[in-house]
Amino acid sequence: MAIDFDQALDAPEPELSAGMNITPLIDVLLVLLVMLIITIPIRLQSVNMELPSAVPPVIAVEPPVVRIEVTAQNSLLWDGEPLADRAMLEQRLLAAAQLAAQPEIHIRSHPQARYDTVAAVLSASQRAGLQKIGVVGLEAYLP
């Protein structure tokens, strides 16, 4: 196979592309795009809230505390004073609920006191409209 140089010289040459090679340009643009995405700060959702700017006022007057005890014999004591019956308890609870500064009701029961007596004191306090009711002395029931 012989190559005829005259014929090869007469053959038309492939045309050169007159356009610009844009592959490096695309690479540079992609790098810039990635850098832009990384450097843009993340927008966080925000909710405008009005928070108190000063220290909350200190309660000057402590609310009075009423201690109701249920003894082992299921009798009731109001601040150490025995109550005749549950009707007297309800009268005192209603009177306490009518005060301008409602007292805190601390209910303490003896471990051998019946549950229904304690539940009756709790429900009577709630019916009277008292807001601050608590059961104290539960550490006696810990193992």
N, CA, C and O of each residue as an XYZ file, in Angstrom:
572
protein
N       0.826     -1.131      0.000
C       0.000      0.000      0.000
C       0.904      1.237      0.000
O       1.616      1.548      0.955
N       0.824      1.855     -1.044
C       1.656      3.017     -1.246
C       0.829      4.270     -1.063
O      -0.343      4.321     -1.437
N       1.430      5.244     -0.502
C       0.723      6.498     -0.255
C       1.139      7.457     -1.352
O       2.322      7.686     -1.606
N       0.156      7.987     -1.967
C       0.407      8.959     -3.019
C       0.337     10.325     -2.367
O      -0.731     10.805     -1.986
N       1.538     10.955     -2.246
C       1.592     12.218     -1.541
C       0.922     13.325     -2.320
O       0.402     14.274     -1.734
N       0.928     13.213     -3.625
C       0.290     14.273     -4.405
C      -1.218     14.269     -4.160
O      -1.855     15.314     -4.029
N      -1.760     13.056     -4.103
C      -3.198     12.954     -3.884
C      -3.552     13.370     -2.464
O      -4.596     13.982     -2.238
N      -2.691     13.043     -1.509
C      -2.952     13.402     -0.129
C      -2.868     14.902      0.055
O      -3.590     15.472      0.873
N      -1.996     15.542     -0.697
C      -1.878     16.986     -0.573
C      -3.060     17.693     -1.196
O      -3.441     18.781     -0.764
N      -3.650     17.065     -2.232
C      -4.768     17.685     -2.907
C      -6.085     17.485     -2.145
O      -7.068     18.167     -2.434
N      -6.116     16.579     -1.198
C      -7.354     16.304     -0.463
C      -7.709     17.508      0.407
O      -6.837     18.173      0.965
N      -8.979     17.762      0.504
C      -9.370     18.917      1.321
C      -9.041     18.681      2.805
O      -9.233     17.590      3.342
N      -8.565     19.695      3.409
C      -8.217     19.581      4.822
C      -9.489     19.735      5.653
O     -10.412     20.450      5.263
N      -9.527     19.063      6.796
C     -10.700     19.248      7.637
C     -10.786     20.706      8.097
O      -9.776     21.358      8.360
N     -12.005     21.183      8.184
C     -12.192     22.580      8.550
C     -11.932     22.780     10.041
O     -12.312     21.965     10.881
N     -11.296     23.854     10.320
C     -11.036     24.209     11.711
C     -12.267     24.902     12.283
O     -12.942     25.681     11.611
N     -12.520     24.606     13.487
C     -13.669     25.232     14.142
C     -13.272     26.653     14.518
O     -12.250     26.879     15.166
N     -14.085     27.586     14.107
C     -13.803     28.984     14.409
C     -14.376     29.362     15.770
O     -14.098     30.456     16.260
N     -15.182     28.475     16.408
C     -15.792     28.781     17.703
C     -14.802     28.660     18.837
O     -13.711     28.110     18.689
N     -15.205     29.180     19.949
C     -14.368     29.168     21.133
C     -14.607     27.884     21.915
O     -15.735     27.393     21.963
N     -13.589     27.346     22.514
C     -13.719     26.160     23.360
C     -14.298     26.623     24.709
O     -13.612     27.291     25.483
N     -15.559     26.265     24.984
C     -16.215     26.776     26.193
C     -16.153     25.805     27.373
O     -16.697     26.100     28.437
N     -15.519     24.685     27.207
C     -15.425     23.728     28.317
C     -14.717     24.329     29.526
O     -15.225     24.175     30.636
N     -13.571     25.008     29.384
C     -12.958     25.622     30.573
C     -13.845     26.713     31.181
O     -13.871     26.897     32.398
N     -14.561     27.423     30.330
C     -15.452     28.459     30.839
C     -16.562     27.859     31.702
O     -16.891     28.407     32.754
N     -17.133     26.753     31.272
C     -18.178     26.074     32.052
C     -17.607     25.565     33.369
O     -18.268     25.647     34.404
N     -16.384     25.039     33.337
C     -15.755     24.559     34.573
C     -15.587     25.703     35.570
O     -15.886     25.547     36.754
N     -15.117     26.830     35.100
C     -14.917     27.980     35.985
C     -16.258     28.460     36.537
O     -16.349     28.782     37.722
N     -17.289     28.516     35.714
C     -18.598     28.951     36.181
C     -19.177     27.996     37.216
O     -19.790     28.444     38.185
N     -18.996     26.694     37.033
C     -19.482     25.727     38.026
C     -18.753     25.888     39.353
O     -19.370     25.796     40.414
N     -17.444     26.128     39.302
C     -16.691     26.339     40.541
C     -17.185     27.604     41.241
O     -17.362     27.605     42.459
N     -17.406     28.670     40.492
C     -17.920     29.900     41.086
C     -19.317     29.703     41.689
O     -19.619     30.247     42.750
N     -20.155     28.932     41.015
C     -21.489     28.660     41.525
C     -21.436     27.885     42.842
O     -22.174     28.198     43.776
N     -20.583     26.896     42.919
C     -20.436     26.113     44.152
C     -19.918     27.001     45.272
O     -20.406     26.920     46.399
N     -18.938     27.847     44.980
C     -18.412     28.751     46.009
C     -19.480     29.738     46.475
O     -19.539     30.061     47.661
N     -20.318     30.219     45.570
C     -21.388     31.132     45.934
C     -22.402     30.450     46.843
O     -22.850     31.039     47.826
N     -22.765     29.219     46.523
C     -23.724     28.474     47.347
C     -23.167     28.239     48.744
O     -23.905     28.323     49.726
N     -21.888     27.948     48.844
C     -21.280     27.669     50.148
C     -21.191     28.936     50.986
O     -21.404     28.885     52.197
N     -20.882     30.062     50.372
C     -20.641     31.274     51.149
C     -21.905     32.043     51.494
O     -21.849     32.911     52.365
N     -23.037     31.776     50.863
C     -24.277     32.472     51.202
C     -24.735     31.989     52.577
O     -24.845     30.782     52.792
N     -25.004     32.901     53.511
C     -25.461     32.459     54.843
C     -26.845     31.825     54.744
O     -27.679     32.208     53.923
N     -27.050     30.850     55.605
C     -28.322     30.140     55.625
C     -29.360     31.041     56.273
O     -29.124     31.583     57.353
N     -30.495     31.203     55.632
C     -31.582     31.997     56.206
C     -32.348     31.136     57.185
O     -32.790     30.035     56.855
N     -32.496     31.638     58.362
C     -33.232     30.923     59.395
C     -34.622     31.531     59.509
O     -34.817     32.732     59.326
N     -35.580     30.666     59.818
C     -36.926     31.158     60.067
C     -36.907     31.923     61.380
O     -36.321     31.461     62.358
N     -37.528     33.065     61.411
C     -37.563     33.829     62.646
C     -38.997     34.220     62.959
O     -39.817     34.460     62.073
N     -39.260     34.272     64.240
C     -40.570     34.679     64.735
C     -40.337     35.854     65.664
O     -39.558     35.762     66.613
N     -41.007     36.943     65.392
C     -40.873     38.115     66.251
C     -41.691     37.909     67.515
O     -42.889     37.631     67.464
N     -41.021     38.050     68.645
C     -41.677     37.885     69.934
C     -41.326     39.075     70.811
O     -40.200     39.573     70.785
N     -42.289     39.516     71.573
C     -42.026     40.560     72.539
C     -41.719     39.902     73.875
O     -42.607     39.358     74.530
N     -40.463     39.957     74.267
C     -40.037     39.358     75.517
C     -39.918     40.453     76.578
O     -39.629     41.606     76.257
N     -40.139     40.095     77.819
C     -40.000     41.113     78.865
C     -38.544     41.561     78.956
O     -37.623     40.747     78.898
N     -38.363     42.838     79.096
C     -37.003     43.362     79.124
C     -36.485     43.550     80.546
O     -35.274     43.584     80.760
N     -37.359     43.667     81.489
C     -36.937     43.900     82.866
C     -37.087     42.620     83.684
O     -37.695     41.643     83.246
N     -36.530     42.657     84.846
C     -36.651     41.539     85.778
C     -38.097     41.487     86.260
O     -38.669     42.526     86.590
N     -38.707     40.284     86.309
C     -40.095     40.226     86.770
C     -40.209     40.711     88.211
O     -39.293     40.528     89.013
N     -41.319     41.317     88.522
C     -41.462     41.834     89.888
C     -41.514     40.697     90.899
O     -42.079     39.633     90.647
N     -40.923     40.952     92.019
C     -40.899     39.975     93.104
C     -42.211     40.088     93.876
O     -42.666     41.186     94.196
N     -42.807     38.936     94.168
C     -44.045     38.941     94.948
C     -43.693     39.359     96.373
O     -42.944     38.679     97.074
N     -44.248     40.482     96.774
C     -43.910     41.033     98.086
C     -44.591     40.262     99.202
O     -44.011     40.075    100.272
N     -45.809     39.815     98.964
C     -46.568     39.156    100.014
C     -46.695     37.667     99.671
O     -47.206     37.296     98.614
N     -46.231     36.861    100.559
C     -46.400     35.411    100.384
C     -47.862     35.063    100.655
O     -48.454     35.581    101.602
N     -48.445     34.198     99.839
C     -49.838     33.830    100.119
C     -49.915     33.007    101.405
O     -48.991     32.260    101.727
N     -51.013     33.147    102.129
C     -51.152     32.352    103.355
C     -51.245     30.867    103.010
O     -51.698     30.488    101.930
N     -50.813     30.056    103.936
C     -50.821     28.603    103.737
C     -51.793     27.987    104.737
O     -51.719     28.244    105.938
N     -52.699     27.174    104.221
C     -53.633     26.433    105.068
C     -53.216     24.970    105.019
O     -53.121     24.387    103.939
N     -52.973     24.384    106.162
C     -52.558     22.984    106.239
C     -53.747     22.132    106.681
O     -54.279     22.283    107.782
N     -54.140     21.235    105.782
C     -55.228     20.309    106.100
C     -54.595     18.940    106.273
O     -53.898     18.453    105.382
N     -54.836     18.329    107.407
C     -54.261     17.010    107.683
C     -55.380     15.992    107.815
O     -56.431     16.256    108.398
N     -55.115     14.810    107.247
C     -56.020     13.668    107.407
C     -55.289     12.684    108.316
O     -54.229     12.170    107.960
N     -55.856     12.428    109.481
C     -55.180     11.573    110.459
C     -55.423     10.101    110.140
O     -56.148      9.761    109.205
N     -54.812      9.256    110.923
C     -54.966      7.811    110.725
C     -56.406      7.370    110.999
O     -56.853      6.355    110.463
N     -57.132      8.121    111.827
C     -58.531      7.786    112.123
C     -59.480      8.475    111.136
O     -60.693      8.462    111.344
N     -58.949      9.073    110.068
C     -59.710      9.762    109.018
C     -60.425     11.011    109.527
O     -61.443     11.414    108.964
N     -59.907     11.617    110.574
C     -60.448     12.899    111.007
C     -59.628     14.006    110.334
O     -58.498     13.782    109.900
N     -60.214     15.188    110.258
C     -59.583     16.290    109.535
C     -59.117     17.355    110.512
O     -59.796     17.660    111.492
N     -57.940     17.920    110.227
C     -57.397     19.015    111.024
C     -57.168     20.206    110.099
O     -56.562     20.058    109.038
N     -57.648     21.388    110.492
C     -57.445     22.629    109.730
C     -56.425     23.449    110.512
O     -56.758     24.022    111.549
N     -55.192     23.510    110.027
C     -54.082     24.176    110.727
C     -53.967     23.692    112.169
O     -53.744     24.488    113.081
N     -54.117     22.401    112.365
C     -53.990     21.800    113.688
C     -55.270     21.786    114.493
O     -55.315     21.153    115.548
N     -56.303     22.453    114.041
C     -57.586     22.495    114.759
C     -58.514     21.429    114.190
O     -58.746     21.406    112.982
N     -59.050     20.548    115.029
C     -59.924     19.483    114.507
C     -61.243     20.046    113.955
O     -61.825     20.977    114.512
N     -61.687     19.457    112.856
C     -62.968     19.831    112.253
C     -64.011     18.785    112.630
O     -63.709     17.594    112.713
N     -65.225     19.237    112.853
C     -66.287     18.325    113.288
C     -66.684     17.360    112.179
O     -66.847     16.165    112.423
N     -66.840     17.871    110.965
C     -67.264     17.005    109.865
C     -66.833     17.630    108.532
O     -66.180     18.673    108.505
N     -67.213     16.972    107.429
C     -66.818     17.466    106.102
C     -67.573     18.728    105.719
O     -67.075     19.518    104.917
N     -68.760     18.937    106.269
C     -69.514     20.161    105.981
C     -68.760     21.385    106.507
O     -68.726     22.429    105.857
N     -68.161     21.245    107.684
C     -67.372     22.341    108.247
C     -66.135     22.601    107.381
O     -65.732     23.750    107.198
N     -65.538     21.535    106.853
C     -64.399     21.683    105.947
C     -64.812     22.467    104.703
O     -64.096     23.368    104.268
N     -65.960     22.125    104.137
C     -66.414     22.809    102.925
C     -66.722     24.279    103.207
O     -66.466     25.134    102.359
N     -67.265     24.582    104.380
C     -67.534     25.983    104.727
C     -66.224     26.776    104.804
O     -66.138     27.896    104.301
N     -65.224     26.193    105.427
C     -63.937     26.893    105.547
C     -63.262     27.039    104.177
O     -62.630     28.058    103.900
N     -63.397     26.020    103.326
C     -62.799     26.115    101.991
C     -63.485     27.198    101.164
O     -62.820     27.946    100.448
N     -64.825     27.288    101.260
C     -65.548     28.344    100.553
C     -65.146     29.733    101.068
O     -64.994     30.669    100.282
N     -64.978     29.860    102.378
C     -64.551     31.140    102.949
C     -63.139     31.491    102.483
O     -62.847     32.656    102.217
N     -62.266     30.493    102.384
C     -60.898     30.745    101.923
C     -60.876     31.126    100.449
O     -60.043     31.929    100.029
N     -61.779     30.562     99.664
C     -61.835     30.870     98.235
C     -62.320     32.294     97.995
O     -62.007     32.880     96.959
N     -63.078     32.864     98.931
C     -63.610     34.209     98.771
C     -62.595     35.287     99.126
O     -62.825     36.462     98.839
N     -61.484     34.914     99.741
C     -60.480     35.898    100.128
C     -59.839     36.505     98.880
O     -59.790     35.871     97.826
N     -59.346     37.747     99.011
C     -58.706     38.426     97.873
C     -57.447     37.669     97.442
O     -57.232     37.441     96.251
N     -56.631     37.287     98.398
C     -55.439     36.477     98.103
C     -55.740     35.060     98.558
O     -55.694     34.749     99.748
N     -56.049     34.206     97.588
C     -56.395     32.822     97.949
C     -55.205     32.141     98.609
O     -54.072     32.288     98.150
N     -55.450     31.403     99.672
C     -54.343     30.715    100.334
C     -53.932     29.467     99.568
O     -54.688     28.922     98.763
N     -52.711     29.037     99.845
C     -52.261     27.746     99.326
C     -52.811     26.670    100.257
O     -52.746     26.807    101.479
N     -53.345     25.615     99.685
C     -53.887     24.515    100.472
C     -52.876     23.373    100.422
O     -52.618     22.814     99.357
N     -52.312     23.032    101.564
C     -51.377     21.907    101.670
C     -52.097     20.763    102.368
O     -52.485     20.875    103.531
N     -52.270     19.673    101.651
C     -52.984     18.515    102.197
C     -51.955     17.444    102.539
O     -51.167     17.025    101.691
N     -51.975     17.017    103.781
C     -51.062     15.971    104.245
C     -51.913     14.847    104.825
O     -52.833     15.087    105.607
N     -51.593     13.626    104.432
C     -52.370     12.500    104.962
C     -51.443     11.505    105.651
O     -50.281     11.335    105.284
N     -51.996     10.874    106.638
C     -51.273      9.814    107.351
C     -51.228      8.588    106.445
O     -52.165      8.372    105.676
N     -50.173      7.779    106.508
C     -50.110      6.586    105.642
C     -51.270      5.621    105.831
O     -51.616      4.902    104.893
N     -51.890      5.578    107.026
C     -53.025      4.675    107.223
C     -54.379      5.353    106.976
O     -55.423      4.745    107.213
N     -54.372      6.583    106.509
C     -55.639      7.276    106.226
C     -56.270      6.666    104.986
O     -55.575      6.176    104.096
N     -57.591      6.703    104.940
C     -58.309      6.136    103.797
C     -58.191      7.070    102.594
O     -58.171      8.295    102.721
N     -58.115      6.453    101.449
C     -57.968      7.237    100.213
C     -59.207      8.086     99.943
O     -59.094      9.210     99.454
N     -60.383      7.559    100.257
C     -61.599      8.312     99.935
C     -61.696      9.597    100.751
O     -62.300     10.568    100.294
N     -61.116      9.622    101.942
C     -61.121     10.847    102.740
C     -60.230     11.905    102.093
O     -60.602     13.075    102.003
N     -59.061     11.484    101.648
C     -58.131     12.413    100.990
C     -58.733     12.897     99.672
O     -58.636     14.079     99.340
N     -59.350     11.991     98.926
C     -59.980     12.371     97.657
C     -61.129     13.341     97.900
O     -61.356     14.240     97.090
N     -61.861     13.174     99.005
C     -62.961     14.078     99.321
C     -62.435     15.477     99.635
O     -63.051     16.471     99.250
N     -61.310     15.560    100.327
C     -60.711     16.868    100.631
C     -60.253     17.542     99.338
O     -60.464     18.740     99.151
N     -59.629     16.773     98.450
C     -59.171     17.332     97.168
C     -60.349     17.834     96.329
O     -60.301     18.936     95.781
N     -61.391     17.030     96.233
C     -62.528     17.433     95.404
C     -63.278     18.615     96.028
O     -63.769     19.483     95.305
N     -63.370     18.656     97.349
C     -64.029     19.789     98.001
C     -63.239     21.076     97.772
O     -63.830     22.141     97.594
N     -61.917     20.985     97.774
C     -61.080     22.164     97.511
C     -61.277     22.652     96.093
O     -61.340     23.854     95.838
N     -61.371     21.723     95.185
C     -61.557     22.089     93.787
C     -62.952     22.686     93.564
O     -63.095     23.678     92.848
N     -63.957     22.096     94.162
C     -65.324     22.621     94.019
C     -65.455     24.023     94.602
O     -66.232     24.839     94.107
N     -64.692     24.295     95.656
C     -64.749     25.612     96.290
C     -64.129     26.686     95.394
O     -64.360     27.875     95.613
N     -63.358     26.290     94.404
C     -62.751     27.259     93.495
C     -61.351     27.671     93.874
O     -60.847     28.684     93.391
N     -60.721     26.902     94.727
C     -59.345     27.207     95.109
C     -58.399     26.796     93.973
O     -58.600     25.773     93.317
N     -57.372     27.611     93.759
C     -56.472     27.389     92.636
C     -55.160     26.731     93.043
O     -54.563     26.023     92.232
N     -54.702     26.934     94.244
C     -53.384     26.457     94.684
C     -53.564     25.330     95.693
O     -53.636     25.561     96.900
N     -53.634     24.117     95.177
C     -53.857     22.942     96.026
C     -52.669     22.012     95.828
O     -52.264     21.745     94.697
N     -52.120     21.528     96.914
C     -50.986     20.618     96.802
C     -51.054     19.533     97.850
O     -51.582     19.732     98.944
N     -50.503     18.367     97.496
C     -50.406     17.250     98.434
C     -48.960     17.197     98.893
O     -48.051     17.055     98.075
N     -48.744     17.308    100.180
C     -47.389     17.325    100.733
C     -47.165     16.066    101.559
O     -48.110     15.395    101.973
N     -45.905     15.766    101.786
C     -45.553     14.614    102.620
C     -45.568     13.299    101.861
O     -45.722     12.242    102.474
N     -45.415     13.334    100.560
C     -45.436     12.092     99.796
C     -44.159     11.281     99.966
O     -44.101     10.118     99.564
N     -43.143     11.885    100.556
C     -41.895     11.135    100.770
C     -42.087      9.988    101.758
O     -41.252      9.085    101.810
N     -43.158     10.000    102.538
C     -43.440      8.894    103.467
C     -43.801      7.629    102.721
O     -43.731      6.541    103.294
N     -44.188      7.738    101.455
C     -44.616      6.574    100.688
C     -43.515      6.020     99.823
O     -43.738      5.044     99.107
N     -42.345      6.600     99.859
C     -41.227      6.097     99.062
C     -40.736      4.769     99.645
O     -40.807      4.562    100.856
N     -40.241      3.876     98.796
C     -39.733      2.596     99.336
C     -38.457      2.778    100.108
O     -37.903      1.807    100.624
